[in-house]
């Protein structure tokens, strides 16, 4: 018996599809450029290899059996997948990456990030070059503090947005550009004990109250802790949104990104207090691996990464990533 796997060739699947569309063996044979007897012989060979009947021969028409219907449906799916693979390979050869992973710090505007993803997926091929559109699969990672840098350095991300720029030594082969500055404010719930404090709150008083911190997502590098006092009780959460929720529920105190807290401060759900020290401000950037280096085996920069870098080159986009981090319902700067 012929090998079943060898029998299920693209030509055999195309033959089944053509018979279904043409409605008869004779019409399908004409479309395929074969004589009817040759087409009938090919069908017989396929049936022998699969050990099933694909057509009900009691009818003069090309009527499929249940097994034939199943092979037709699965065959069409496989043919479509083959076409998709061929198109993807061609597009990759034209410069589109197979996959692009973007790591973004959780403090940035998710709304703006998803708008960028939406715009990327909306790209269409040129009419004169149908293979020119992107076939790149996007992966979006949410990171915190050192985890954003680590994802890029470890090769887990192709582009890192929102990396801290203060005191950073940029490794060779990495490009780092400024994204913008983000202010952080000491914000607490109106019913927090410190809400009634007049003037700057001294450190010895802050130590008496629980702080809320977002866990650094770094797994290999030393995690960072920011704006915490030695010996202070800490409630650690997994994301910026979790930290905001903890502040709103009066589960602790601490610093929040001003754009994240802005809408809640305006609505009276949070109050801003003064604390000792300089104004907290973070310098953020975006970084990627520079492929145009002297290393001979480096591939040229992909078109998907180039598109994202072009968007980040816009001051409006950079500002939106920082200023709109309060979410969908607080878009005003």
C-alpha positions, -999 to 999 in steps of 0.1 A, spaced: 0 0 0 15 34 -9 26 55 20 -3 77 31 19 107 39 35 106 4 0 104 -11 -11 137 5 8 160 -18 -1 196 -26 -11 183 -61 -34 157 -47 -51 183 -24 -54 208 -53 -70 180 -74 -96 175 -47 -103 212 -45 -106 215 -83 -131 186 -85 -152 203 -58 -152 236 -76 -157 223 -111 -185 200 -101 -175 170 -122 -144 149 -131 -146 160 -168 -147 197 -159 -119 193 -134 -98 174 -159 -101 203 -184 -91 228 -158 -61 208 -147 -50 201 -183 -56 163 -180 -77 137 -198 -106 124 -176 -91 89 -174 -58 103 -160 -77 123 -133 -98 92 -124 -66 71 -121 -51 98 -98 -82 97 -76 -81 59 -74 -44 61 -64 -53 85 -36 -81 63 -24 -59 33 -24 -32 51 -4 -57 63 22 -78 31 21 -110 50 19 -136 59 -8 -136 97 -15 -164 98 -40 -198 82 -43 -197 66 -77 -234 58 -78 -240 93 -90 -229 108 -123 -217 139 -104 -185 143 -83 -203 136 -51 -180 134 -20 -183 108 7 -180 119 43 -143 110 42 -140 130 9 -156 160 25 -132 158 54 -102 155 32 -115 184 11 -119 207 41 -86 198 57 -68 199 23 -81 235 16 -68 245 51 -34 230 44 -32 246 10 -40 280 25 -14 274 52 12 265 25 4 298 7 7 317 39 41 302 46 53 309 11 42 345 14 58 349 48 91 335 36 90 359 6 82 388 28 110 379 52 133 378 23 122 413 14 132 426 49 103 419 72 112 401 104 94 369 112 88 382 148 94 415 166 93 416 204 87 450 220 93 453 258 77 484 274 79 496 309 46 493 327 46 530 335 41 539 299 8 545 282 -7 511 273 -33 530 252 -6 546 230 13 513 227 -18 495 215 -25 524 190 10 518 176 3 481 173 -30 489 156 -12 512 131 14 485 124 -12 458 117 -30 483 95 -1 485 71 -10 473 37 12 460 8 17 483 -22 -6 475 -51 23 470 -74 41 448 -49 17 425 -30 45 409 -10 57 442 4 34 443 34 44 432 69 41 396 79 58 401 112 43 386 143 43 412 172 50 403 208 44 429 235 60 424 269 53 444 300 84 450 322 93 470 353 125 489 361 156 469 353 135 442 336 130 464 306 168 467 300 173 430 308 148 419 282 168 436 255 203 426 268 192 390 271 179 389 236 143 384 247 132 417 231 142 435 199 131 470 212 129 482 248 108 513 255 109 531 288 144 521 299 160 542 327 187 565 314 202 578 346 236 563 354 233 538 326 264 526 307 253 516 273 268 483 262 285 480 227 260 472 200 231 489 217 215 522 206 198 543 232 177 574 225 158 597 248 121 591 252 113 619 277 111 627 314 84 615 338 77 632 371 68 611 402 46 624 431 40 612 466 3 604 465 -20 588 491 -56 581 496 -76 610 513 -83 588 543 -46 578 548 -32 589 582 -6 610 565 -32 630 544 -37 653 574 0 661 578 8 698 573 40 706 553 67 682 542 64 647 559 97 638 576 114 605 570 109 593 606 71 597 601 72 580 567 89 550 583 59 544 604 37 537 574 37 509 548 50 517 513 38 502 481 63 491 455 62 474 421 84 443 419 113 447 394 107 422 366 145 415 362 153 379 366 191 377 360 203 412 369 201 427 404 166 441 408 161 478 416 142 494 445 133 531 441 121 556 467 120 531 496 134 539 531 156 513 549 135 494 574 102 505 560 74 480 557 67 473 520 37 459 502 50 446 468 28 443 438 33 431 403 24 461 381 19 498 380 -19 494 379 -17 472 410 3 499 428 -23 525 418 -51 503 431 -32 498 464 -28 535 468 -65 541 461 -75 514 487 -52 530 513 -30 499 515 2 520 516 19 552 505 47 561 481 54 576 448 33 573 416 41 584 381 23 618 378 5 609 346 -7 577 362 -21 595 393 -32 627 375 -69 618 369 -73 604 404 -57 635 420 -81 657 400 -111 636 411 -100 638 448 -93 600 450 -57 608 458 -39 637 475 -4 648 469 19 655 498 54 669 501 83 648 513 120 656 519 145 655 491 147 666 455 119 664 430 116 628 417 120 627 380 129 598 357 147 601 324 134 574 301 147 562 268 142 535 242 169 511 230 175 484 205 203 463 191 222 482 164 225 457 136 245 480 113 278 473 132 312 462 118 304 426 126 302 409 92 275 383 102 250 409 114 218 411 94 205 445 82 179 462 104 145 447 97 116 467 83 94 461 113 119 475 137 126 504 114 89 512 114 87 513 152 118 534 154 103 558 129 72 562 151 94 568 181 112 595 162 80 615 165 79 639 194 41 635 196 45 597 199 71 600 227 50 626 245 19 604 243 37 574 257 46 594 288 17 618 292 -12 594 284 -1 567 309 -31 576 330 -52 554 307 -80 556 283 -101 579 304 -74 605 312 -59 614 279 -54 652 285 -18 663 292 
